[in-house]
Amino acid sequence: MKILIMGLSGAGKTYLAERLQKHLDCDWHNADKLREKYNDWDFSREGRIRQAYRMEEYAEKSETKYVICDFICALEEMRNIFSSHYVIWMDTVKSSQYEDTDKAFEPPKVYDLRIDKYLNDNEIKEVASKIRRYRSSMMLDSMNRPHTMDIE
């Protein structure tokens, strides 16, 4: 299950991801670490799209039940490329030190959880519980759907 933690720089994405990873026992990919690995600090539209594809690729390679990716994911197009199962929008800051990113940022129209304050450890445990319940409901939903088969 791909979990996207998104929001402006300084919103607390990495803080949350690092702590959620421990509760969900999963892989975690941080955008800054991947940009550093590839020495890719291009924040043009093309650079941002390339980063979304890179994050998607790393998430898809994960073999754990959950995988967390935290990145700004400023554009709706990036969110479509990443195609997460669960979106956490860290809406704790209204602007960042990066004016170009603030201008480019499109608030998400669709998300599963919007966080507007920094969370303590108990609140982060509750977020992990919500994610587990969501995954369980997804699995039940997929098991209850009628299956169709084409016979030729």
TORTI-208010 format. One record per atom (N, C-alpha, C, O): residue in one letter; x, z, y. Coordinates in steps of 0.02 Angstrom, whole numbers, plus 50000, padded with zeros to 5 digits. Layout:
! TORTI-208010
AXZY ...
! end
This chain:
! TORTI-208010
M500435000049941 M500005000050000 M500455000050062 M500855004550071 K500374994950103 K500784994250163 K500474998050221 K499894996850240 I500865002550250 I500635006650306 I501045004550367 I501655004850367 L500695002550419 L501015000750482 L500915006450531 L500355008550544 I501475008950558 I501445013750613 I501685010050674 I502275008150678 M501245008950722 M501395004750779 M501255008350845 M500895013350846 G501535005750898 G501435008550965 G502045007251008 G502555004750984 L501985008951070 L502525007751117 L503145011951100 L503115016751062 S503705009951128 S504325013651121 S504225020751148 S503945021651202 G504455025651110 G504385032551132 G503735035851111 G503615041651128 A503315032351075 A502655035051055 A502705039950997 A502225043750985 G503255039950961 G503325044550904 G503245041250837 G503115044650787 K503325034750834 K503245031050771 K503745033350718 K503555034850661 T504375033550737 T504895035350689 T504835042750668 T504925044350609 Y504665047050715 Y504565054150700 Y504015054850646 Y504115058350597 L503455051450656 L502905051750608 L503105048650541 L502985051550488 A503415042750544 A503605039250483 A504065043350439 A503975043950379 E504565046350471 E505055050350434 E504715056150397 E504895057650340 R504235059350429 R503895065050399 R503375062850348 R503285066050296 L503025057450362 L502535054850314 L502865052550250 L502605053550195 Q503455049650256 Q503815047250197 Q503915052950147 Q503845051850087 K504075058750172 K504195064450127 K503545066550091 K503565068550033 H502985066050125 H502345067950095 H502085062650046 H501735064249998 L502245056450059 L501995050950017 L502505048649966 L502345044549923 D503115051149970 D503655049349924 D503705041649917 D503585038849864 C503875038549972 C503855031249974 C504445028350012 C504855031950041 D504485021650011 D504975018150051 D504765018250124 D504175018950141 W505255017550168 W505135017550240 W505625012650272 W506225013050260 H505355008150312 H505775003350348 H505645004150423 H505085003850447 N506195005150458 N506175006050530 N506434999750564 N506954997150545 A506064997350613 A506234991050646 A506924991150678 A507304986350674 D507094996650711 D507744997050744 D508314996550693 D508824993350707 K508234999750636 K508754999350584 K508824992250557 K509374989950544 L508254988750549 L508294981850525 L508594977250579 L508984972750563 R508414978350641 R508714974350695 R509474975550697 R509864970850707 E509674981750686 E510394983350685 E510734979850626 E511274977050633 K510424980150568 K510704977050508 K510814969550519 K511324966850497 Y510344966250552 Y510384959050563 Y510684957250631 Y510744951350648 N510874962350669 N511144961350736 N510684956650776 N510914951850808 D510044958150774 D509534953950806 D509164958150857 D508704961850840 W509354957450919 W509054961350973 W508664956751020 W508614958051080 D508404951350993 D508024946451031 D507294948951036 D506944949350986 F507074950451097 F506394952851107 F505954947551141 F505444949151171 S506164941251135 S505724935851157 S505134935551109 S505134939051058 R504644931551124 R504074930851078 R504324928751009 R504104931450959 E504784923951007 E505044921450943 E505414926950906 E505354927650845 G505804930950943 G506174936450912 G505704941650883 G505824944550830 R505164942950918 R504674947850895 R504324945350831 R504204949150784 I504154938950831 I503824935950773 I504304936150713 I504104937850657 R504934934450725 R505434934650671 R505474941750642 R505534942550581 Q505454946650685 Q505484953650663 Q504874955450620 Q504934959050571 A504284952950639 A503684954250599 A503764951350529 A503584954550480 Y504024945250524 Y504144942150458 Y504654946250419 Y504574947150358 R505164948650452 R505684952650419 R505374959150392 R505514961050335 M504974962450433 M504664968750411 M504194967350351 M504174971250303 E503824961950355 E503374959950300 E503784958850235 E503584961150182 E504334955350241 E504754953950183 E505014960450151 E504984961250090 Y505254965050192 Y505494971350165 Y504934975450134 Y505034978550082 A504364975550165 A503794979250138 A503574976450070 A503434980150024 E503564969850065 E503354966650003 E503834967949946 E503634967849887 K504464969249960 K504964970649908 K504904977749881 K505204979349830 S504534981949915 S504484988949895 S504144989549828 S503664985949813 E504384994149787 E504084995349722 E503745002149718 E503535004249665 T503695005549775 T503365012049776 T502615011049790 T502405005749815 K502225016049774 K501505015749784 K501325014449857 K500845010849872 Y501705017549902 Y501615016649974 Y502265014150003 Y502805015549977 V502215010450058 V502795008750098 V502595009250171 V502075006750192 I503025012650209 I502895013650280 I503365009150320 I503965008950306 C503095005650368 C503505001750415 C503315003950485 C502725003850504 D503815006050524 D503665007850592 D504005003150640 D504625002450640 F503594999850680 F503854995550733 F503324994550786 F502724995450773 I503534992550844 I503084991850901 I502514987250884 I501934988750900 C502654981650853 C502144976850832 C501684975250891 C501074976050888 A501994972850945 A501664972151009 A501094966951011 A500624967651049 L501154961850969 L500684956250972 L500204956250913 L500404958050857 E499584954350925 E499104953650871 E499364948950818 E499254950050758 E499694943650839 E499984938850792 E500474942350744 E500494940650685 M500864947050769 M501334950750727 M500964954950675 M501174955350618 R500414957950696 R500014962050650 R499704957750595 R499654959950537 N499504951750613 N499244947150563 N499784945050513 N499654944550453 I500384943850538 I500944942050494 I501094947850447 I501204946750387 F501114953850473 F501294959650432 F500744961450382 F500904963950328 S500134960250398 S499554961250354 S499574967950316 S499624968050254 S499524973350353 S499544980050323 S498874981850293 S498354978850308 H498894986850249 H498284989550220 H498004995350263 H497404996850262 Y498464998450300 Y498265004350340 Y498665004250404 Y499285003750402 V498325004650461 V498655004350526 V498575011050563 V498015013450572 I499135013850583 I499135019750625 I499395017650693 I499965015350700 W498975018450744 W499175016750812 W499375023150848 W498965027550860 M500015023550864 M500275029250902 M500145027750976 M500535024151008 D499615030451002 D499415029251071 D499565035351114 D499125037851150 T500175037751109 T500365043951143 T500675042751211 T500725047351252 V500895036651224 V501195034851289 V500845028651316 V500635024351277 K500795028051380 K500475022251411 K500985017151437 K500805011451452 S501615019251441 S502145014651460 S502795017251430 S502845022951410 S503295012751428 S503935014551400 S504485012651448 S504355010451504 Q505095013351426 Q505665011351468 Q505775003751467 Q506205001251502 Y505385000151426 Y505464992951419 Y504874989351449 Y504364988351416 E504934987351511 E504394984251548 E504144977851514 E503544976551513 D504604973851487 D504404967551454 D503964969051393 D503484965351381 T504124974251356 T503724976051298 T503044978751320 T502534977151290 D503044982851372 D502404985451398 D501944979751418 D501344979851404 K502224974651451 K501814968851472 K501564964851413 K500994962451413 A501984964151361 A501794960251302 A501304963951257 A500924960751220 F501314970551259 F500924974551211 F500174973251216 F499874973951270 E499884971451160 E499164970451154 E498884976351113 E499014976751053 P498504980751144 P498224986351105 P497834983551045 P497474978651052 P497904986650988 P497564984050929 P496804984650934 P496544989550959 K496474979550910 K495734979650908 K495504983150844 K494964986050841 V495924982750792 V495764985650728 V496324990350706 V496914988450707 Y496144996350688 Y496625001250662 Y496235006350621 Y495625006950627 D496605009950580 D496285014950538 D496325021950568 D495885026050559 L496865023150605 L496965029650635 L497315028850702 L497835025650707 R497015031650754 R497325031650821 R497535038750836 R497135043350834 I498175039550851 I498455046150866 I498645046250940 I499045042050962 D498365050950977 D498495051151049 D498885057351071 D498915059051131 K499185060851022 K499605066651038 K500125067250983 K500045064650928 Y500655070850998 Y501165071950947 Y500905077050897 Y500605082050916 L501015075750833 L500725079850781 L501215085050755 L501825083950754 N500945090850734 N501355095850701 N501365094350626 N501025089750602 D501755098250589 D501835096950517 D501175097250479 D501065093150434 N500745101950495 N500105102450459 N499665096350473 N499325093850429 E499675093950535 E499285087950552 E499575081850517 E499195077350497 I500225081550509 I500535075950473 I500345076150399 I500235070950368 K500315082050370 K500085082750300 K499375080150294 K499205076850244 E498955081550344 E498265079150342 E498235071550347 E497825068350314 V498675068550386 V498715061250390 V498895058450321 V498605053550298 A499375061550287 A499575059350220 A498975059850172 A498875055450131 S498595065250178 S497995066050135 S497485060650149 S497175057950103 K497385058950213 K496915053650231 K497135046950200 K496725043150175 I497775045650202 I498035039350174 I497935039250098 I497735034150071 R498065044850065 R497955045049992 R497215043949975 R497045040249929 R496765047150013 R496045046250001 R495845038950013 R495445036149976 Y496125036050066 Y495975029050081 Y496185024550023 Y495805020150002 R496795025549998 R497045021549942 R496595022449881 R496445017549847 S496395028549867 S495955029849810 S495295026149818 S495035023249770 S495025026249879 S494385022849890 S494475015249884 S494025011749861 M495045012749905 M495185005549898 M495205003649824 M494934998449804 M495525007849783 M495575006449712 M494895006649679 M494735002349638 L494485011649696 L493815012049669 L493395006149690 L493035003249649 D493445004249754 D493064998649779 D493244992249741 D492804988349722 S493884991149729 S494084985049695 S493864985149622 S493754979849592 M493814991149591 M493594991549522 M492844990349516 M492604988049464 N492464991849569 N491734991249567 N491484984349588 N490884982949583 R491924980149612 R491704973549634 R491564969149573 R491924969549523 P491054964949577 P490924960549521 P491484955349514 P491744952749563 H491654954149453 H492174949249439 H491844942649421 H491344942449384 T492104937249446 T491834930649431 T492364926549396 T492964927549405 M492124921949356 M492594917649321 M492304910649320 M491704909649308 D492714905749332 D492504898849328 D492624896449257 D493164897349230 I492124893449229 I492194890549162 I492094883149169 I491594880749194 E492584879549145 E492544872249151 E492464869049083 E492414862849078 
! end
